[in-house]
Amino acid sequence: MVVIGLMAKIAVTGGGAKAGTTMQAVVCHGPRDYRLEEVAMPEPGPGEALVKVEACGICASDLKCYAGAAKFWGDESRPAWAERGAIPGHEFVGTVVALDAEAAQRWGIAAGDRVVSEQIVPCWKCRYCLRGQYHMCAPHSIYGFKLANTGGMAEYMVYGRNAIVHKVSSNIPAHHAAFVEPLSCSLHGVERAAIAFEDVVVVAGCGPIGLGMVAGAAAKSPGRLVALDLEDDKLELARACGADVVLNIGQEDAVAAIMAMTEGYGADVYLEATGHPSAVVQGLKLLRKLGTFVEYSVFKDDVSVDWSIISDDKELDVLGAHPGPHCWPAAVAMIESGRLPMDRICTHQLPVSQFKEGLDLVADGGSSVKVTLIPD
């Protein structure tokens, strides 16, 4: 095993830089104030790893943070969660360039390995972490939103000693490997749904999370798997990921179609991955009594619904889903297997210097699926 000492200011392999020098990174100064800057290159401490970033995806939550959503910047009822000065990006992959023996042993990695790190960096001390529910860690530090854990929209980053790290094959493109993060989220949403063999499962939204949900749900072998979206191209991608039926909700009444294929009962499971308020109402309408609603999206604005549908009308199970706990190995294996049409999912790769164009592509919605930034 090759282990590079960290305490000395050593040359960093693969990048030509030296510890203590600078690098290019996107820095968040607040809503709609992200800037490409020259910043100090991070220096790993004991038990940490310095990683040269290969690719970093732009998530819908990155876009909502950039746009100033209250979830990130607070409002009259909640404080801000995001921190100014943070380097964004939580969907990343990179190559280990420096680590000590402690980090190498803990994670089973070595210099030169390609690695991803789960988006949340748990404290391992709070009630949730001690119960194995680390994705709900009370301090809740996620790469890219907090100063403590720099994100992947940079040339280099540090995986902290509390991080959860997984190796990824170097035989796949970097922008495919960076998709492990959103896919793990999708798979967690599918796990929450507890899909049974005869279930009619509906996935709303065929963006990165929705497509991953389609793939994950297909692996559960439901009775029928239906994908909903407004874009025909994305619906065709959903077919490639395993959907049995696709419905363009701009051209068809999804509720009526689902009722017709279920003898008027409705779907057994509804997975919401659009982040649009109308999709919540749609799901409540098309579910059967005693059905299951899984919500994954991050919403820009509050959503209002008739809660009597959940209780008095249908007695629904409404479940939330957040990050991808315990699903990362499965996501890595799924991408490495080649079963997903990754070249069609990963539509755009841009240099980090064009991060604003990348955010605009994600905001547009119709002209991209997964947008990835590659260090210049």
Secondary structure, 3 states (H helix, E strand, C coil): CCCECCCCCCECCCCCCECCCEEEEEEECCCCCEEEEEEECCCCCCCCEEEEEEEEECCHHHHHHHHCCHHHHCECCECCCCCCCCCCCCEEEEEEEEECHHHHHHHCCCCCCEEEECCEECCCCCHHHHCCCHHHCCCCEECCCCCCCCCCCECEEEECCCCCEEECCCCCCHHHHCCHHHHHHHHHHHHHHCCCCCCEEEEECCCHHHHHHHHHHHHCCCCEEEEEECCHHHHHHHHHHCCCEEEECCCCCHHHHHHHHCCCCCEEEEEECCCCHHHHHHHHHHEEEEEEEEECCCCCCCCCCCCCHHHHHCCCEEEECCCCCCCHHHHHHHHHHCCCCHHHHCCEEEEHHHHHHHHHHHHHCCCCCCEEEECC
